[in-house]
Amino acid sequence: MTEHKQVVVEWQGRKAEVDEGLAPLILALWQRGIETVMSCQENRPRVVWVMFRSPLDIKRFLDLTDYTIEWEFNVRPKDMAPFYRSKEATLGLPPEEAEKLNQLIGDGPFFELLMSARFPTADLPRVMECVAGTARQATPPRRRKPSRSKTKAVAA
């Protein structure tokens, strides 16, 4: 059970309940093809947490942001194959996706490497701007065009 209000986020057949405060960020990530697994708008005091599906997903996230984020690497400590073979894991998946999952797992153990990013809740608006592509780039000051006045030098 979560302590934050949940809202449904949907994008191209994917659907999840997420913390209301992170819904715009999660949607923007999905729209950019960045897969998330879990998230919390404040799982520690004043800290946002987003877990990504793969190292490539977190790399793409970090490439979009404009500052250093705390990294966390997580390896699930047990074989997840029994769970992924269960009906619970495939519930709601289209049949072709469930079949891909079963092929991926096969008969052996299945471990996942998942990566998380944590950042201050105060930075969430800036992170959202970066991910959505609306962050303003620092622009150099404009150079003034030379004056075209017809001032003549006067000899002394």
N, C-alpha and C positions, 0 to 999 in steps of 0.2 A: 504494500500500500504506500502511496506517495503522499507527502504533505502539501504538495503544490497542486493547484487546480490544473486539470488535464484538458486538453483540446485535441481534436483530431486534425492531423495533417495528412493531406493526400497529394500524390504526384505520380502521374503515369502508372497507375495501378498499384502503387505502394501506398500503404496506409498505416498510421501509427498514432497512438495517443502519446502526447508529449506535454511537458510543462508549458503552461500558457506563455510564460515569459521567454521561452526559447522557440516557440512555434515559428516565428518569422525566420529565424536563423536556420532551423532545421529544413524548412521548405527551401530557402535560398541555397543551402548546401546540396540538397537533392536535385534542384534545378540545374546546378553546375556539375551534376554527375558524381558528387562526393557522397559516399555511403556512410551512414551513421548506424550505430548499434544501440546505444543508450545515451541518455543525457540527463542533466539536472540543472535547473536554473540557479541553485545554490545548495550543493551537496556538502559544502563546508561553509562556515560563515564568510559571506562576501566572495565566494568563489563559484564560477560557472564550470561545469564539467561536461565534456562531449567525448564519447568513445567512438572511434572510427572502425570501419570494417577491415581496413588493410593499411599497411605502411604507405601505399600510394595515395590513399584517401587523405591521410593526415598530412602528407607532403603537399598535396594540392591545396589543402586548407591553409597550411603555413605559408605557401607561396602567395596566397591572396592577401594575407594579413601583413601589416606594416610594422610589426614589433615582435620581440621575443616572447614566446609563450612557454610556460612550464610544460615539459614533456613527461609523460608516464608511459612505460611499457608494461603491458600485462600479458602474461601467458596463462590461459585457463589451466588450473592445476590438475584437472582430471580429464579422462577420456570423455569427450562429448558425444561420441558416436551413438551410445544408447539413447540419449535424449533426441538427437537429430533423426533417429529412426522412428521415434514415437509419433503418434498421430498429433500430439500437441504441437510439435515442431512444424509440421506441415499444414496445420490447420490454417485455412485462409490462403494458402499458396495456390496459384494456378497449377494444374496437373503437370505441365511441362517443367515448372520450377521445382516441384516436389521430386520429380524424376531426376533432374540435374543434381539435386541435393543428395539423393540416394546413390547416384553414380559417384559423386565426389567422395562420399564416406566409404563406400565399398564395404569390405568385410573387416578391415583392420581398425585400429584405434584412430581417432580423429581429434587433433588438438588445434586450437586456434591461437594465433598471435593477434592480439587486439591492442590498439594504441589509443591513448587518451590525451586530450589537451585540457588544461585548466588555466583559467585567467580570471582576473578580478571582475566582479559583477559591474563595477563602474566602467569597465572597458567594453561591455557588451554592445552599446550603440556604435562604437568605432569598429568593432569586429564585424558587426552587421553591415555597416557601410562598405567595408572592404570586400566582404563576401558578395554582397549585392552589386558591387561594381560602381557604387555611387560615391566612394570616398574622393574627396578633392585632392588632386595632386598639388604638391607645392610648386608654384609657378614662379619663375624668376621675375623680378621687377621689369616692367616694360622700359625699353630704351626710348628716350625722347628723340624724335626726328630732328635733324639739324634745322635751324631756323632758315627760312628762305627770304628773310628781310633784305632789303637792298641798301644796307648801310655801307657807306663808303668810308674807307680809312682816310683820315685827314692827316696830311703831313704837317709836322710842327716846324 
